[in-house]
Amino acid sequence: MEIFLKYLSDELNNIKEEGLYKSERVISSSQSTTIDVNRSDVLNFCANNYLGLSNNPMLIKAAKEGIDKWGFGLSSVRFICGTQEIHKTLEEKISGFLHQEDTILYTSCFDANGGLFETLLGSNDAIISDALNHASIIDGVRLSKAKRFRYPNSDMNALEQMLKDSQDCRTRLITTDGVFSMDGYVARLDDICNLAEKYNALVHVDDSHATGFFGKSGRGSVEYKNVIDRVHIITSTLGKALGGASGGFTSGKKEIIDMLRQRSRPYLFSNTVAPAIVCASIAAIDLISNSSNLIDKLNENTNYFRNSMKDIGFDIKDGVHPIVPVMIYDAKKAQLIASDMLDEGVYVIGFSFPVVPKGEARIRVQLSALHSKEEIDIALSAFEKAGHKHEVIQY
């Protein structure tokens, strides 16, 4: 035991020396655009709270009513005694919202991806994955016995070659993030679907950073790229735009979802999603289905921030998504800028290797529909001040 603990201690020290140690700042408030950090109110520009629903009164009310009527938890998996009427209602709501035949709930999208590939694909099949796909897809693919192919991010020529190389497989599944979370890039889903149809392959999209707020009516990257009826499987989360608690899901054809109910291990052996989360998620879908006001405001904030940062002189990755990577390149400078901005009352986080490639350190800004123009201007001013101080502004 002592040898093992010494090994862990040395590894942790190495992580700290490399500047990669992750410290958790404790928040003393609810999640919002303004949060209490170290007993000071700061503007929050690094949450997945895209629509500002994390402390929305309507969702809180729905959650409380859900507890009062349906209890705190189920103490069971779904197929034993853990399925309430509200779980079926939420699954139906999600299916209708995403224009899919059926939906299955999981405790997280990580579990949804973890239970997808192993269940549906065997050694005679192939998975073709974008190189920028995030961890839960990667881990889910590892559990499957299917052959694995990996193409450079958004490289359609490479994808086509892999489709050609895998034509002897029974089923080919192309899997991609709808939005790549460290870059804010939207996958080329229209081109991917064209190739899938040409080579008789299936398409899976993880739309966690798009569901509820991206696309004209918030139906995600599949709506933005006009492929909502061409994608075969959608996995996503309730833990970002749709209230920000936990829970995930898989949507698709009835046969696919039914097989997942029978064989998907994270579904079969994980507790049911709690009633409070289910009821609040139903309220969230109703809210965005009835009005596009929050989505419109988020788009307005995103455009304003992106254009203003370019005008100041920062190098940001092009795009239209509220994930805005501000490229610093130097890992130490990214951490220093984030620290200086916290002193100015703006909470952002610097990301460096191994989360992003070496030499591509950045500060990932995430806009919310609840950010006011005045709050965005404060963030812009803090960025400009820190950018000049650390000599990262281009002009």
C-alpha positions as CSV (number, residue, x, y, z in Angstrom):
1,M,0.0,0.0,0.0
2,E,2.8,2.5,0.9
3,I,4.5,1.9,-2.4
4,F,1.3,2.5,-4.3
5,L,0.5,5.7,-2.4
6,K,4.1,6.9,-3.0
7,Y,3.6,6.3,-6.7
8,L,0.3,8.3,-6.6
9,S,2.0,11.1,-4.7
10,D,4.8,11.3,-7.2
11,E,2.4,11.4,-10.1
12,L,0.4,14.2,-8.5
13,N,3.5,16.2,-7.9
14,N,4.4,15.8,-11.6
15,I,1.0,17.0,-12.6
16,K,1.5,20.1,-10.4
17,E,4.9,20.8,-11.8
18,E,3.6,20.6,-15.3
19,G,0.9,23.1,-14.4
20,L,-1.8,20.6,-15.1
21,Y,-3.2,20.2,-11.6
22,K,-6.9,21.0,-11.5
23,S,-8.0,22.9,-8.4
24,E,-11.7,23.2,-7.7
25,R,-13.0,26.7,-6.9
26,V,-15.9,26.4,-4.5
27,I,-19.0,28.3,-5.5
28,S,-21.1,29.6,-2.6
29,S,-24.3,30.4,-4.6
30,S,-26.6,28.8,-7.2
31,Q,-25.3,28.5,-10.7
32,S,-25.9,31.7,-12.7
33,T,-24.2,34.4,-14.8
34,T,-23.1,35.9,-11.4
35,I,-21.8,33.5,-8.8
36,D,-20.1,33.8,-5.4
37,V,-16.5,32.6,-5.5
38,N,-14.3,33.1,-2.5
39,R,-17.0,35.3,-1.0
40,S,-16.9,37.7,-3.9
41,D,-19.5,38.0,-6.7
42,V,-18.0,37.4,-10.1
43,L,-19.4,37.2,-13.6
44,N,-19.4,33.6,-14.8
45,F,-18.3,32.9,-18.4
46,C,-17.4,29.3,-18.2
47,A,-20.6,27.3,-17.5
48,N,-22.6,25.1,-19.8
49,N,-25.6,27.2,-18.6
50,Y,-26.4,28.3,-22.2
51,L,-30.0,29.3,-21.6
52,G,-29.6,30.4,-18.0
53,L,-32.0,27.6,-16.8
54,S,-29.8,26.3,-14.0
55,N,-31.6,28.4,-11.4
56,N,-34.7,29.2,-13.4
57,P,-37.7,29.7,-11.1
58,M,-40.0,27.7,-13.4
59,L,-37.7,24.7,-13.4
60,I,-37.1,24.9,-9.6
61,K,-40.9,24.9,-9.1
62,A,-41.3,21.9,-11.3
63,A,-38.6,20.1,-9.5
64,K,-40.1,20.8,-6.1
65,E,-43.5,19.7,-7.3
66,G,-41.9,16.6,-8.7
67,I,-40.5,15.6,-5.3
68,D,-43.8,16.3,-3.6
69,K,-45.7,14.1,-6.0
70,W,-43.2,11.4,-7.1
71,G,-40.7,11.3,-4.2
72,F,-37.0,11.9,-3.9
73,G,-35.7,8.8,-5.8
74,L,-36.7,5.3,-7.0
75,S,-34.1,3.1,-5.3
76,S,-34.2,0.9,-8.4
77,V,-33.2,0.5,-12.0
78,R,-35.8,1.1,-14.6
79,F,-36.8,-2.5,-15.5
80,I,-37.4,-3.7,-11.9
81,C,-39.5,-1.0,-10.3
82,G,-38.0,2.3,-11.4
83,T,-40.2,3.5,-14.2
84,Q,-42.7,6.2,-13.4
85,E,-45.2,7.9,-15.7
86,I,-43.0,10.9,-15.7
87,H,-40.0,9.0,-17.2
88,K,-42.2,7.9,-20.1
89,T,-43.5,11.4,-20.5
90,L,-40.0,12.9,-20.7
91,E,-38.9,10.2,-23.2
92,E,-41.9,11.1,-25.3
93,K,-41.2,14.8,-25.0
94,I,-37.6,14.3,-26.1
95,S,-38.6,12.1,-29.1
96,G,-41.1,14.7,-30.2
97,F,-38.7,17.6,-29.8
98,L,-35.9,15.8,-31.8
99,H,-38.4,14.3,-34.4
100,Q,-37.3,10.8,-33.4
101,E,-39.3,7.6,-33.0
102,D,-38.2,6.8,-29.4
103,T,-35.9,7.8,-26.6
104,I,-34.3,6.0,-23.6
105,L,-33.1,7.9,-20.5
106,Y,-29.7,7.4,-18.8
107,T,-28.2,9.0,-15.7
108,S,-25.8,10.9,-18.0
109,C,-24.8,11.2,-21.6
110,F,-21.5,9.6,-20.6
111,D,-23.6,6.5,-19.8
112,A,-25.7,6.8,-22.9
113,N,-22.5,6.7,-25.0
114,G,-21.0,4.0,-22.8
115,G,-24.0,1.8,-23.4
116,L,-24.4,2.4,-27.1
117,F,-21.6,0.9,-29.2
118,E,-21.1,-2.4,-27.2
119,T,-24.9,-3.1,-27.3
120,L,-25.4,-2.5,-31.0
121,L,-22.2,-3.5,-32.7
122,G,-20.1,-6.6,-32.8
123,S,-16.9,-7.9,-34.3
124,N,-18.3,-7.9,-37.8
125,D,-19.1,-4.2,-37.6
126,A,-17.1,-1.0,-37.8
127,I,-17.1,2.3,-35.9
128,I,-15.7,5.4,-37.8
129,S,-14.9,8.2,-35.3
130,D,-13.9,11.8,-35.6
131,A,-10.5,12.4,-34.0
132,L,-11.8,15.3,-31.9
133,N,-14.6,13.3,-30.4
134,H,-14.8,13.7,-26.6
135,A,-14.0,11.2,-23.9
136,S,-17.4,9.5,-23.5
137,I,-17.5,8.5,-27.2
138,I,-13.9,7.3,-27.0
139,D,-14.6,5.2,-23.9
140,G,-17.8,3.9,-25.3
141,V,-16.0,2.8,-28.5
142,R,-13.4,1.0,-26.5
143,L,-16.0,-1.2,-24.9
144,S,-17.2,-2.5,-28.3
145,K,-15.7,-5.4,-30.3
146,A,-16.3,-3.5,-33.5
147,K,-13.4,-2.6,-35.8
148,R,-12.2,1.0,-35.2
149,F,-11.4,3.7,-37.7
150,R,-10.5,7.3,-36.8
151,Y,-10.4,10.2,-39.3
152,P,-8.9,13.7,-38.8
153,N,-11.4,16.3,-37.6
154,S,-13.9,17.1,-40.3
155,D,-11.7,15.5,-43.0
156,M,-14.3,14.2,-45.4
157,N,-11.8,12.7,-47.8
158,A,-10.3,10.6,-45.0
159,L,-13.8,9.6,-43.9
160,E,-14.7,8.5,-47.4
161,Q,-11.6,6.4,-47.7
162,M,-12.4,4.7,-44.4
163,L,-15.9,4.0,-45.6
164,K,-14.4,2.3,-48.7
165,D,-11.9,0.4,-46.5
166,S,-14.7,-1.0,-44.3
167,Q,-17.2,-2.1,-46.9
168,D,-16.8,-5.7,-45.9
169,C,-18.2,-5.0,-42.5
170,R,-21.9,-5.8,-41.8
171,T,-22.7,-2.3,-40.3
172,R,-20.6,0.9,-40.3
173,L,-21.5,3.6,-37.8
174,I,-20.0,7.0,-38.2
175,T,-19.9,8.7,-34.8
176,T,-19.2,12.4,-34.2
177,D,-19.7,15.2,-31.7
178,G,-22.3,17.6,-33.1
179,V,-20.3,20.5,-31.6
180,F,-16.7,20.0,-30.6
181,S,-16.5,21.3,-27.0
182,M,-13.0,22.7,-26.9
183,D,-13.2,24.5,-30.3
184,G,-16.9,25.4,-30.8
185,Y,-16.7,23.8,-34.3
186,V,-19.9,22.4,-35.7
187,A,-19.5,19.0,-37.3
188,R,-20.0,18.8,-41.1
189,L,-23.1,16.7,-40.6
190,D,-24.6,17.4,-44.0
191,D,-21.4,16.1,-45.7
192,I,-21.2,13.2,-43.3
193,C,-24.8,12.2,-44.1
194,N,-24.1,12.5,-47.8
195,L,-21.2,10.0,-47.4
196,A,-23.2,7.7,-45.1
197,E,-26.0,7.5,-47.6
198,K,-23.5,6.9,-50.5
199,Y,-21.9,4.0,-48.6
200,N,-24.9,2.7,-46.7
201,A,-23.6,3.6,-43.3
202,L,-25.3,4.8,-40.1
203,V,-24.7,8.2,-38.4
204,H,-24.5,8.8,-34.6
205,V,-24.3,12.4,-33.2
206,D,-23.5,13.4,-29.6
207,D,-25.3,16.7,-29.4
208,S,-24.6,17.6,-25.8
209,H,-23.2,21.0,-26.6
210,A,-26.2,21.8,-28.9
211,T,-29.4,20.3,-27.6
212,G,-31.9,22.9,-26.4
213,F,-30.2,26.0,-27.7
214,F,-28.4,25.5,-31.0
215,G,-30.3,25.6,-34.3
216,K,-33.3,27.8,-35.1
217,S,-35.5,26.1,-32.5
218,G,-32.9,24.6,-30.3
219,R,-33.0,21.1,-31.7
220,G,-29.2,21.1,-32.0
221,S,-26.6,20.7,-34.6
222,V,-28.8,18.2,-36.5
223,E,-31.3,21.1,-37.0
224,Y,-28.6,23.6,-37.7
225,K,-27.2,21.4,-40.5
226,N,-30.7,20.4,-41.6
227,V,-30.1,16.6,-41.1
228,I,-32.5,15.9,-38.3
229,D,-34.2,13.3,-40.5
230,R,-31.0,11.8,-41.8
231,V,-29.2,11.1,-38.6
232,H,-29.9,7.6,-37.1
233,I,-28.9,8.0,-33.5
234,I,-28.7,11.1,-31.2
235,T,-27.2,11.0,-27.8
236,S,-27.3,14.1,-25.6
237,T,-27.6,15.5,-22.1
238,L,-30.1,17.1,-19.7
239,G,-27.1,18.5,-17.8
240,K,-26.2,21.5,-19.8
241,A,-28.7,23.8,-21.5
242,L,-31.8,21.9,-20.3
243,G,-31.5,22.8,-16.6
244,G,-27.9,21.7,-15.9
245,A,-28.6,18.9,-13.4
246,S,-27.8,15.5,-14.7
247,G,-29.3,12.8,-16.9
248,G,-28.8,11.9,-20.6
249,F,-30.6,10.1,-23.3
250,T,-30.4,8.3,-26.7
251,S,-33.0,8.9,-29.4
252,G,-33.5,7.1,-32.6
253,K,-35.5,4.4,-34.3
254,K,-37.8,2.2,-32.1
255,E,-35.8,-0.9,-32.8
256,I,-32.5,0.7,-31.8
257,I,-34.0,2.1,-28.5
258,D,-35.7,-1.2,-27.7
259,M,-32.4,-3.1,-28.1
260,L,-30.8,-0.6,-25.7
261,R,-33.5,-1.2,-23.2
262,Q,-32.8,-4.9,-23.4
263,R,-29.0,-5.0,-23.4
264,S,-27.4,-1.6,-22.6
265,R,-25.5,-2.2,-19.4
266,P,-25.5,1.4,-18.0
267,Y,-29.2,1.5,-18.4
268,L,-29.8,-1.9,-16.9
269,F,-27.5,-1.4,-13.9
270,S,-27.8,2.3,-13.0
271,N,-30.4,4.0,-10.9
272,T,-33.4,5.7,-12.5
273,V,-33.1,9.4,-13.2
274,A,-34.5,11.2,-10.1
275,P,-38.1,12.6,-10.3
276,A,-37.0,16.2,-9.6
277,I,-34.7,16.1,-12.6
278,V,-37.3,14.5,-14.8
279,C,-40.0,17.0,-14.0
280,A,-37.6,20.0,-14.4
281,S,-36.4,18.6,-17.7
282,I,-40.0,18.3,-19.0
283,A,-40.5,22.0,-18.0
284,A,-37.3,23.0,-19.8
285,I,-38.4,21.4,-23.0
286,D,-41.9,23.0,-22.8
287,L,-40.2,26.4,-22.2
288,I,-38.0,26.3,-25.2
289,S,-40.7,24.7,-27.4
290,N,-43.1,27.6,-26.6
291,S,-40.7,30.4,-27.2
292,S,-37.4,31.1,-29.0
293,N,-36.6,34.2,-26.9
294,L,-33.7,32.7,-24.9
295,I,-32.2,31.1,-28.0
296,D,-32.4,34.4,-29.9
297,K,-30.8,36.3,-27.0
298,L,-28.0,33.7,-26.8
299,N,-27.3,34.1,-30.5
300,E,-27.2,37.9,-30.1
301,N,-24.8,37.7,-27.2
302,T,-22.6,35.2,-29.1
303,N,-22.3,37.4,-32.2
304,Y,-21.6,40.5,-30.1
305,F,-18.9,38.8,-28.0
306,R,-17.2,37.1,-31.0
307,N,-17.1,40.3,-33.1
308,S,-15.9,42.4,-30.2
309,M,-13.1,40.1,-29.3
310,K,-11.8,40.2,-32.9
311,D,-12.0,44.0,-32.8
312,I,-9.9,44.1,-29.7
313,G,-7.3,42.0,-31.4
314,F,-7.6,38.5,-29.9
315,D,-7.2,35.4,-32.0
316,I,-10.4,33.4,-31.6
317,K,-11.5,30.3,-33.5
318,D,-14.1,31.1,-36.2
319,G,-17.6,29.9,-35.7
320,V,-21.1,30.7,-34.6
321,H,-21.4,28.7,-31.4
322,P,-21.5,30.3,-27.9
323,I,-18.4,28.3,-27.1
324,V,-15.7,30.8,-28.0
325,P,-12.0,29.6,-27.7
326,V,-9.8,32.6,-27.1
327,M,-6.4,31.3,-28.3
328,I,-3.5,32.2,-26.0
329,Y,-1.2,29.3,-27.1
330,D,1.1,29.5,-24.1
331,A,-0.2,27.4,-21.2
332,K,1.3,29.6,-18.5
333,K,-0.1,32.8,-20.0
334,A,-3.5,31.2,-20.3
335,Q,-3.5,30.5,-16.5
336,L,-2.2,34.0,-15.7
337,I,-4.8,35.7,-17.8
338,A,-7.6,33.6,-16.2
339,S,-6.2,34.6,-12.7
340,D,-6.0,38.3,-13.6
341,M,-9.5,38.2,-14.9
342,L,-10.8,36.7,-11.7
343,D,-9.2,39.6,-9.9
344,E,-11.3,41.9,-12.3
345,G,-14.5,40.0,-11.3
346,V,-14.7,37.7,-14.4
347,Y,-14.6,34.0,-14.0
348,V,-13.0,32.1,-16.9
349,I,-10.8,29.0,-17.1
350,G,-7.6,28.4,-19.1
351,F,-7.2,25.0,-20.9
352,S,-3.9,23.5,-21.9
353,F,-2.4,20.0,-22.6
354,P,-3.6,17.3,-22.3
355,V,-7.2,18.7,-22.6
356,V,-6.1,20.5,-25.8
357,P,-3.0,19.8,-28.0
358,K,0.4,21.2,-26.8
359,G,0.9,24.8,-27.9
360,E,-2.8,25.4,-28.3
361,A,-3.7,26.7,-24.8
362,R,-6.8,28.8,-24.7
363,I,-9.4,30.3,-22.5
364,R,-12.8,28.8,-23.4
365,V,-15.6,31.4,-23.0
366,Q,-19.2,30.2,-22.9
367,L,-21.9,32.7,-23.4
368,S,-25.4,32.5,-21.8
369,A,-28.7,34.0,-22.8
370,L,-28.8,35.6,-19.4
371,H,-25.6,37.6,-19.9
372,S,-26.5,41.3,-20.3
373,K,-24.6,43.5,-22.7
374,E,-23.2,45.4,-19.7
375,E,-21.8,42.1,-18.3
376,I,-20.3,41.1,-21.6
377,D,-18.7,44.6,-21.8
378,I,-17.1,44.0,-18.4
379,A,-15.7,40.7,-19.6
380,L,-14.4,42.4,-22.8
381,S,-12.7,45.1,-20.8
382,A,-11.0,42.5,-18.5
383,F,-9.8,40.5,-21.5
384,E,-8.4,43.6,-23.1
385,K,-6.5,44.6,-20.0
386,A,-5.1,41.2,-19.4
387,G,-4.3,40.7,-23.1
388,H,-2.2,43.8,-23.2
389,K,-0.5,42.9,-19.9
390,H,0.6,39.5,-21.1
391,E,1.2,40.6,-24.7
392,V,-1.2,38.3,-26.5
393,I,-3.3,40.9,-28.3
394,Q,-2.3,41.0,-31.9
395,Y,-2.6,44.8,-32.3
